[in-house]
Amino acid sequence: MPDSIINSPDALLQAYSGKVRVRVGGLLLRDGAMLLASHRGLLPQGAPFWSPPGGGWQFGESIRQALVREFKEETGLAVRVGRFLHLHEFCRDELQALELFFEVLADDASPPALGHDPEHAPDQQILTELAWFSPRQLQQLPPAQVHPTLRHVLSPDDIFVPQVNFAQ
């Protein structure tokens, strides 16, 4: 099968399409910037979609255990889970998820390293990059490229005000 078909957005997202997922995400701040992961396949023309590291909650683990595992898989960082911050209903095309966002604290100051999604083969990874963004940098990105919970963040303090966002 040609790479263009294997790596098409529809093929990349097939594992998540048509299912309701529960996702956990972690908001890690350092020096006023938050760590975000770029995902491919969610937007047209290959544009990146930036969101907090995280992923699916698996049977048999607590939500906090899921977040520690997902953060380690995606960033290589060992974290402790802090306060619950946001509940968000994500709904776009064939994707639907209930997302729970928590504050996370890194156990050390190690730099993050791009990890992987075990649900995908090495040549079909959705994660493409990790980067630190200040609120000002987030505002300079096209809104569609930023997770909805982060689109109107004006300061790091805005991140840590609990919110509930339901799709309309």
N, C-alpha and C positions, 0 to 999 in steps of 0.2 A: 504494500500500500504506500503511495507517495507521502512524503513528509507533509505536504500541504494539506492533505486530508487528515492525517493523524493529528496534526497540530492546529486544525481549524478550531475556532471558538466553540462550535457545537460539540465537537469530539472531546475537547478539553473539559467541558462542563457536563458531559453526559452523566458522570457519576453523581451529580447533584440535582439534575433536572427532574422535575415532576415529583419531588419529594419535599416534605416539610422537615427542615433540620433545626436542631438546637445547636447554636454556636456560642462559643465563649471567646472573648477578646480581652487583651490586656493593654492598658495605657501606661506606658513607661516614660517618665520624664527625666531628662538630664539637661541641666543648664538651660531651662526654659524651652527645650525642644522635646518633641515626642517621637518615639520610634514607630515608623510605619513600614508596612510591607507592600510592595507593588505586585499586583496580580494581573495576569494577561488573560484575554478571552472574555472579559466582561463588557468591554466597550468596543465600538466599531473602529476600524482602521488601526487596530493594535495599540490604541492608547492605553496607558497604565491606569489601574484603579488602585488608589492608595487607601489602606485601612490598617487598623491596629492588628498586630500579629494575633493569631488565634485559629480556632477551627472547631470541628465537630466534637460534641460530647458523646462518649461511647458508653455502652451498657456496662455496668459494674464499677464505674468510677464516679467520684463526686465531681461536681462542677469545678471546684477548685483544683482537684487533681488533673482534670482535663486541661485546664488552663496552663498549669505548670508543664504538662507533657507537650501541649501544642507550642508553647513559647520556646521550649527547648528544641523541638523539632525544627521550628522555623527560624530561630535566631541563634541557637547554640547557648543561650543564656539560661542560667538557673535563677528562678525568680520565686518570690514569696507573694502570695495573693493578699492584697489589702481590701479596701472597702469596695462594696458594690456601687457602681456609678450610673449605669444606663441600661435601659431595656429598649431594644429597637426591633421593630418588625421590618424585615428586609423583603421586598417583593419586587422582582424585575423579571419580566418575561416568564421563563419556565423555572426560575429560582425563587425559593421562598424559605426564609429562616427566621427564627426567633433568636435574637442576639442579645447576650448578656455581657456587658462590659464591666471590668473590674480594674481598679488601680493595681499595678504590679510594682514590686520593688526588687531591684537586682541585688543578688547576694554579693557581687563585687563590681568593679568598674571595668570589667573586660569589654572589649568592643564586640558588638554583635557580628555574627557570620551567617550569611544566607544559608538556610537549611533546605529542607525538602518536604514535600507532602508524600507520605508513604502510600497514599491512595493512587498515586500516579507514577508511571514509569519514568526513568531518568530523562528521557527525551520528550516527555509530555508534562513537565512541571508547569504549574500555574504561577508559582512564586518566581519573580524575576530579580528583585532587588530589595534591599533594606536601606532606609535613609532616615535621618533625623530632620524634622520639620518644626520650625517655630510657627506660631499662629500667623505671623505676617507672611511667611513663605506659603502656608496653606491657602491663604486668601488670594495669592497670585496664580494658583492653579485653576484651570477650568473646573467649575463646581462638579460636573459629572465625573471628574477623575478623583474626587475626594469622597470618602464614606460620608453619608448624610449626617451622622452624629458629629462630624468635625467641620462641616461647611461654614458654620457661623462662629467659630471659636475666635475670640479676639485677644485672649490672654490665657496663660496656663491655668489660671483660676477657673475659667469657664469649663474646663475639662472635668473638674472635680465637683461640679454642682450636679447632684443626681437628677436624671431626666427619664421620662418614659416617652418614646416616640412610636406611634403606630402609623403604619402606612395608610394613605387615604385613597 
